[in-house]
Amino acid sequence: MATKSLAHSMGTFYKDCEHAQSRWSKCPHEYKIRYRSAAGKQTEEAGFSTQEKAIARLTTVYQEKEAAPRNQSKAERIQKYGAMQFREYTAEWKAGQRDLAESSLRTLDSLLQHHILPTLGSRRMSTFDHKVVGGFIRTMERNGAGLATQSNAFDKVKSVLLDAYRLGIYTENPVLGVKPPQYDPERAVIPSPAQLRDIRTAGDDRFLLIADLMSGCGMRNGEAFAVNLNNLVAGDVYRITEQVNQTTKTYGRLKHRKPTDYRDVPLPARVRETIEWYADKHGTVDGYLLRHPMDPTRPFLAYYLQNQWQRIKRADQVDVPEGMVIYSLRHFFASNCLTNGIPITDVAEWMGHKTINMTYKIYRHLMPASIGRAARQLDRVRHRPERGRRAGAAEQ
């Protein structure tokens, strides 16, 4: 009896008769196959009228054996992680987010504690779908969570569920088709130039310095707290290299950056004058201008600024726009840049946004109407060559 083996241990096919292999195509006897099952047991099957059918069956058996370990692994993952509560799965997921800065971890913990886990914490992972996620968003709305908080919380839930989706827990992406909360940029309250002039001088010298750094250079609060004379790298450039981390209460890396990264930002003359004035009046420690009021060896902390801000608002002696927060001073920087025609790509870089999409989402409404401006600009460009040609013709 002759046999014919296939490659990759797929098995063999043969005819159990006296005819030579060269005569099989004309021989009336049936084809048989022999292979090892997934359990390693030798198995035979008969009843194949053609060689092609025998090979097709061997191919199917081989593919099923190859897929079996993967299917088994997927089934084990679904059984293990699908039965987990959301809070248990999220704890494992969070442990793998090693690239998050301390401030980002603090934000994540706050969102989990106050908004996400109270609603979703006990739910089994296998029960999530787009209706569950949509219901979570509606719950935040009923609880009065701000749109920015809703958007951030949804992003975190989305990240966790996409991680589970990649593990194979779901056959369909559970956030597919969910309309995310829309952060309304109009809610970013920005002071006018006149209001800013009054606000910046409503507190003490530290408040004035921080207000100028945030509104004039686009710094975040923590970046302004770490202002250092050594970072004045040019007459009109300040290099932001670190921030005061409010979790560790120490100097740390910039948000979304590696420890050695920095960003250079414009340094308006009035801000440079404020920095130099403050350094002359109050001195520095290793170049740092702002220090802990009770211990000059420690960094300046946020609650000192926040306390002043609350006192300024309670005093009601300056025009503070309704809904304005300290971070609005940084919004002023973006507004000032964009309304004066500075490209949004530059603004995104100076503000340290991870992507330009973030800048566009928050500040799109501040950009002048682009279609009309483009039409006027193109019209001016169109007429210039004609004037040039007329001038040239007159000279001839």
C-alpha positions as CSV (number, residue, x, y, z in Angstrom):
1,M,0.0,0.0,0.0
2,A,1.5,3.3,-1.1
3,T,0.9,6.6,0.8
4,K,1.4,10.3,0.1
5,S,2.4,12.6,2.9
6,L,1.7,16.3,3.0
7,A,4.0,19.0,4.4
8,H,4.0,20.3,8.0
9,S,2.8,17.0,9.5
10,M,-0.6,17.5,8.0
11,G,-1.0,13.8,7.5
12,T,-1.2,11.3,4.6
13,F,-3.7,10.2,2.0
14,Y,-3.6,6.8,0.3
15,K,-5.6,4.1,-1.4
16,D,-5.8,0.6,0.2
17,C,-5.6,-1.3,-3.0
18,E,-3.1,-3.0,-5.4
19,H,-2.8,-0.1,-7.8
20,A,0.4,2.0,-8.0
21,Q,0.2,5.6,-7.0
22,S,0.5,6.7,-10.6
23,R,-2.8,4.9,-11.4
24,W,-4.8,6.4,-8.4
25,S,-6.6,9.0,-10.6
26,K,-8.1,6.2,-12.7
27,C,-8.5,3.7,-9.9
28,P,-12.2,3.2,-8.7
29,H,-11.2,2.6,-5.1
30,E,-11.8,5.4,-2.5
31,Y,-9.1,7.6,-0.9
32,K,-8.3,7.3,2.8
33,I,-6.5,9.7,5.1
34,R,-4.4,9.2,8.2
35,Y,-3.5,12.0,10.7
36,R,-2.9,12.7,14.4
37,S,-5.7,14.3,16.3
38,A,-5.2,17.3,18.6
39,A,-4.8,14.8,21.4
40,G,-2.0,13.0,19.6
41,K,-4.0,10.0,18.7
42,Q,-3.6,8.5,15.2
43,T,-6.8,8.7,13.3
44,E,-8.0,7.3,10.0
45,E,-10.9,8.4,7.8
46,A,-12.2,6.9,4.5
47,G,-14.8,7.7,1.8
48,F,-13.1,10.4,-0.3
49,S,-13.8,10.0,-4.0
50,T,-11.0,12.3,-5.2
51,Q,-7.5,13.2,-4.1
52,E,-8.6,16.9,-3.8
53,K,-11.3,16.0,-1.3
54,A,-8.9,14.0,0.8
55,I,-6.4,16.8,0.9
56,A,-9.1,19.4,1.7
57,R,-10.1,17.3,4.7
58,L,-6.5,17.0,5.9
59,T,-6.1,20.8,5.5
60,T,-9.3,21.4,7.6
61,V,-8.1,19.1,10.3
62,Y,-4.7,20.8,10.4
63,Q,-6.2,24.3,10.6
64,E,-8.5,23.2,13.4
65,K,-5.5,21.8,15.4
66,E,-3.5,25.0,14.9
67,A,-6.4,27.2,16.0
68,A,-7.3,25.0,19.0
69,P,-4.6,26.5,21.4
70,R,-5.5,30.0,20.4
71,N,-9.2,29.4,20.9
72,Q,-8.6,27.7,24.2
73,S,-6.5,30.7,25.3
74,K,-9.2,33.1,24.3
75,A,-11.8,31.1,26.1
76,E,-9.7,31.1,29.2
77,R,-9.3,34.9,29.0
78,I,-13.0,35.5,28.5
79,Q,-13.8,33.2,31.5
80,K,-11.2,34.9,33.7
81,Y,-11.6,38.6,32.8
82,G,-15.2,38.5,31.8
83,A,-16.3,37.5,35.3
84,M,-14.2,40.2,36.9
85,Q,-15.8,43.3,38.3
86,F,-14.9,46.5,36.6
87,R,-13.0,47.8,39.7
88,E,-10.9,44.6,39.7
89,Y,-10.1,44.8,36.0
90,T,-9.3,48.5,36.3
91,A,-6.9,47.9,39.1
92,E,-4.9,45.5,36.9
93,W,-5.1,47.9,33.9
94,K,-4.0,50.9,36.1
95,A,-0.9,48.9,37.3
96,G,0.2,48.7,33.7
97,Q,0.0,52.4,33.1
98,R,3.7,53.0,34.1
99,D,4.2,56.0,31.8
100,L,1.6,58.2,33.6
101,A,3.0,61.1,35.5
102,E,2.1,61.6,39.2
103,S,-0.4,64.4,38.3
104,S,-2.1,62.2,35.7
105,L,-2.4,59.3,38.2
106,R,-3.9,61.7,40.8
107,T,-6.5,62.8,38.2
108,L,-7.2,59.2,37.3
109,D,-7.7,58.2,41.0
110,S,-10.0,61.1,41.5
111,L,-12.2,60.2,38.5
112,L,-12.3,56.6,39.6
113,Q,-13.2,57.4,43.1
114,H,-15.9,60.1,42.5
115,H,-17.4,59.4,39.1
116,I,-16.6,56.0,37.6
117,L,-16.5,53.3,40.3
118,P,-19.6,54.4,42.2
119,T,-21.6,53.7,39.0
120,L,-19.6,50.9,37.3
121,G,-17.4,49.4,39.9
122,S,-19.4,46.2,40.7
123,R,-20.5,45.5,37.1
124,R,-19.0,42.3,35.5
125,M,-16.8,43.1,32.5
126,S,-18.6,40.7,30.2
127,T,-21.8,42.7,30.6
128,F,-20.6,46.0,29.0
129,D,-22.0,47.2,25.7
130,H,-22.8,50.6,24.1
131,K,-26.0,50.8,26.1
132,V,-24.2,50.4,29.4
133,V,-21.6,53.1,28.5
134,G,-24.3,55.5,27.3
135,G,-26.2,55.0,30.6
136,F,-23.0,55.8,32.5
137,I,-22.7,59.1,30.6
138,R,-26.4,59.9,31.4
139,T,-25.8,59.2,35.1
140,M,-22.9,61.7,35.2
141,E,-25.2,64.3,33.6
142,R,-27.9,63.6,36.2
143,N,-25.3,64.0,39.0
144,G,-24.4,67.4,37.7
145,A,-20.8,66.5,36.6
146,G,-19.2,69.2,34.5
147,L,-18.7,68.6,30.8
148,A,-14.9,68.5,31.2
149,T,-15.2,65.9,34.0
150,Q,-17.7,63.9,31.9
151,S,-15.3,63.9,28.9
152,N,-12.3,62.9,31.1
153,A,-14.2,60.1,32.8
154,F,-15.5,58.8,29.5
155,D,-12.0,58.7,28.1
156,K,-10.8,56.6,31.0
157,V,-13.7,54.1,30.8
158,K,-13.1,53.9,27.1
159,S,-9.4,53.1,27.6
160,V,-10.2,50.3,30.0
161,L,-12.9,48.8,27.8
162,L,-10.7,49.0,24.7
163,D,-8.0,47.1,26.6
164,A,-10.6,44.4,27.4
165,Y,-11.8,44.4,23.8
166,R,-8.2,43.7,22.6
167,L,-8.1,40.7,25.0
168,G,-11.1,39.3,23.2
169,I,-13.7,39.7,26.0
170,Y,-16.1,41.3,23.5
171,T,-16.9,40.4,19.9
172,E,-17.8,44.0,19.3
173,N,-16.2,47.2,20.6
174,P,-18.5,48.2,23.6
175,V,-18.0,52.0,23.0
176,L,-18.7,51.8,19.3
177,G,-21.6,54.2,18.5
178,V,-21.5,55.9,21.9
179,K,-21.7,59.7,21.6
180,P,-19.0,61.0,23.9
181,P,-19.6,64.0,26.2
182,Q,-18.8,67.2,24.3
183,Y,-16.6,69.7,26.2
184,D,-18.0,73.1,25.3
185,P,-15.0,75.5,24.7
186,E,-17.4,78.4,25.3
187,R,-17.4,77.4,28.9
188,A,-13.7,78.4,29.2
189,V,-14.2,81.8,30.7
190,I,-11.4,84.2,29.6
191,P,-10.8,87.6,31.1
192,S,-10.6,90.7,28.9
193,P,-7.3,92.6,28.8
194,A,-8.8,95.3,31.1
195,Q,-10.0,92.6,33.6
196,L,-6.6,91.0,33.5
197,R,-4.9,94.2,34.3
198,D,-6.9,94.6,37.5
199,I,-6.9,90.9,38.5
200,R,-3.1,90.5,38.3
201,T,-2.5,93.3,40.9
202,A,-5.4,92.2,43.2
203,G,-3.1,89.9,45.2
204,D,0.4,89.9,46.6
205,D,3.7,89.9,44.6
206,R,3.6,86.1,44.2
207,F,0.1,86.3,42.7
208,L,1.2,89.0,40.2
209,L,4.2,86.9,39.1
210,I,2.1,83.7,38.6
211,A,-0.6,85.7,36.8
212,D,1.9,87.2,34.3
213,L,3.6,83.8,33.7
214,M,0.3,82.1,33.0
215,S,-1.3,84.8,30.9
216,G,1.9,86.0,29.2
217,C,3.8,82.7,28.6
218,G,0.9,80.1,28.7
219,M,2.3,78.2,31.7
220,R,0.3,75.7,33.7
221,N,0.0,76.5,37.4
222,G,2.7,74.0,38.5
223,E,5.0,75.3,35.7
224,A,4.7,78.8,37.0
225,F,5.5,77.7,40.6
226,A,8.8,76.4,39.3
227,V,9.9,79.6,37.6
228,N,13.7,79.9,37.6
229,L,16.0,82.7,36.5
230,N,18.3,80.2,34.9
231,N,15.6,79.4,32.4
232,L,15.7,82.8,30.7
233,V,17.7,81.4,27.7
234,A,17.2,84.5,25.6
235,G,15.9,88.0,25.8
236,D,12.5,86.8,24.5
237,V,12.5,83.1,25.3
238,Y,11.8,81.2,28.5
239,R,12.6,77.5,28.7
240,I,10.1,75.5,30.7
241,T,11.9,72.4,32.1
242,E,9.9,71.3,35.2
243,Q,6.8,71.8,37.3
244,V,5.9,71.5,41.0
245,N,4.1,68.2,41.3
246,Q,1.2,68.7,43.8
247,T,1.2,65.0,44.7
248,T,4.8,64.6,45.6
249,K,5.3,68.3,46.5
250,T,8.6,68.3,44.6
251,Y,9.9,69.4,41.3
252,G,9.1,66.9,38.5
253,R,8.9,66.4,34.8
254,L,6.5,68.3,32.5
255,K,3.1,66.9,31.7
256,H,3.2,64.4,28.7
257,R,7.0,64.7,28.6
258,K,10.0,62.6,29.5
259,P,12.1,63.8,32.4
260,T,14.7,65.5,30.2
261,D,12.2,67.2,27.8
262,Y,11.5,70.9,27.8
263,R,9.7,73.5,25.7
264,D,10.7,77.0,24.8
265,V,7.9,79.6,25.0
266,P,7.7,83.3,24.0
267,L,8.8,85.7,26.8
268,P,7.1,89.1,26.4
269,A,9.0,92.1,27.7
270,R,6.5,92.8,30.4
271,V,6.8,89.2,31.8
272,R,10.6,89.4,31.8
273,E,10.4,92.7,33.7
274,T,8.1,91.1,36.3
275,I,10.5,88.2,36.7
276,E,13.5,90.4,37.2
277,W,11.6,92.8,39.5
278,Y,10.5,89.9,41.7
279,A,14.0,88.5,41.8
280,D,15.5,91.8,42.8
281,K,12.9,92.4,45.5
282,H,12.6,88.9,47.0
283,G,15.8,87.1,45.9
284,T,16.1,83.5,44.7
285,V,17.1,80.1,46.0
286,D,19.1,78.2,43.4
287,G,17.5,80.4,40.8
288,Y,13.9,79.6,41.9
289,L,11.8,82.7,42.6
290,L,8.8,81.0,44.4
291,R,9.3,79.0,47.5
292,H,7.2,77.6,50.4
293,P,6.3,80.7,52.6
294,M,7.2,78.8,55.8
295,D,10.2,76.8,54.5
296,P,12.4,78.3,51.7
297,T,14.0,74.9,51.0
298,R,10.7,73.6,49.7
299,P,8.7,74.4,46.5
300,F,5.7,76.7,46.4
301,L,2.4,74.8,46.7
302,A,-0.9,75.4,44.9
303,Y,-3.1,76.0,47.9
304,Y,-1.3,79.3,48.6
305,L,-2.4,80.6,45.2
306,Q,-5.9,79.1,45.6
307,N,-6.4,80.8,48.9
308,Q,-5.5,84.2,47.4
309,W,-7.8,83.6,44.5
310,Q,-10.7,82.9,46.8
311,R,-9.9,86.1,48.8
312,I,-9.8,88.2,45.7
313,K,-13.2,86.9,44.5
314,R,-14.8,87.4,48.0
315,A,-13.5,90.9,48.2
316,D,-15.4,91.8,45.1
317,Q,-13.1,94.8,44.4
318,V,-12.1,93.8,40.9
319,D,-14.2,92.6,38.0
320,V,-13.8,88.8,37.9
321,P,-15.9,87.2,35.1
322,E,-18.5,84.8,36.3
323,G,-17.2,81.2,36.1
324,M,-13.5,82.3,35.8
325,V,-10.9,80.1,37.5
326,I,-7.1,80.6,37.9
327,Y,-6.6,78.4,34.8
328,S,-8.4,81.1,32.8
329,L,-5.1,83.0,32.9
330,R,-3.6,80.4,30.7
331,H,-6.6,80.5,28.4
332,F,-5.9,84.2,28.0
333,F,-2.5,83.4,26.5
334,A,-4.1,81.1,23.9
335,S,-6.8,83.6,23.1
336,N,-4.2,86.4,22.8
337,C,-2.1,84.3,20.4
338,L,-5.0,83.0,18.2
339,T,-6.9,86.3,17.8
340,N,-3.6,87.9,16.7
341,G,-3.1,85.4,13.9
342,I,-0.4,83.2,15.5
343,P,-0.7,79.7,14.0
344,I,-2.4,77.1,16.2
345,T,0.5,74.7,15.6
346,D,2.8,77.1,17.4
347,V,0.2,77.7,20.2
348,A,-0.1,74.0,20.7
349,E,3.6,73.6,21.1
350,W,4.0,76.5,23.5
351,M,1.2,75.3,25.7
352,G,2.6,71.8,25.8
353,H,-0.5,70.0,24.5
354,K,0.1,66.4,23.6
355,T,-1.6,66.8,20.3
356,I,-2.9,69.8,18.3
357,N,-6.4,68.2,18.5
358,M,-6.5,69.2,22.1
359,T,-5.7,72.8,21.3
360,Y,-8.2,72.9,18.5
361,K,-11.0,71.4,20.6
362,I,-10.6,73.9,23.4
363,Y,-9.8,77.1,21.4
364,R,-11.3,76.7,18.0
365,H,-14.0,79.3,18.8
366,L,-11.2,81.9,19.4
367,M,-9.8,81.6,15.9
368,P,-11.0,84.4,13.5
369,A,-13.3,83.2,10.8
370,S,-10.9,81.6,8.4
371,I,-13.0,81.5,5.1
372,G,-13.5,85.2,4.9
373,R,-10.0,86.0,5.9
374,A,-8.6,83.5,3.4
375,A,-10.7,85.1,0.6
376,R,-9.5,88.6,1.4
377,Q,-5.9,87.4,1.6
378,L,-6.1,85.5,-1.7
379,D,-7.7,88.5,-3.4
380,R,-4.8,90.7,-2.3
381,V,-2.3,88.2,-3.6
382,R,-4.1,87.9,-6.9
383,H,-3.9,91.7,-7.6
384,R,-0.2,92.1,-6.7
385,P,1.3,90.5,-9.9
386,E,-1.0,92.7,-12.0
387,R,0.3,95.8,-10.4
388,G,3.8,94.5,-10.9
389,R,3.2,93.9,-14.6
390,R,1.7,97.3,-15.2
391,A,4.7,98.9,-13.5
392,G,7.0,96.9,-15.6
393,A,5.2,97.9,-18.8
394,A,5.3,101.6,-17.9
395,E,9.1,101.4,-17.4
396,Q,9.5,99.9,-20.9
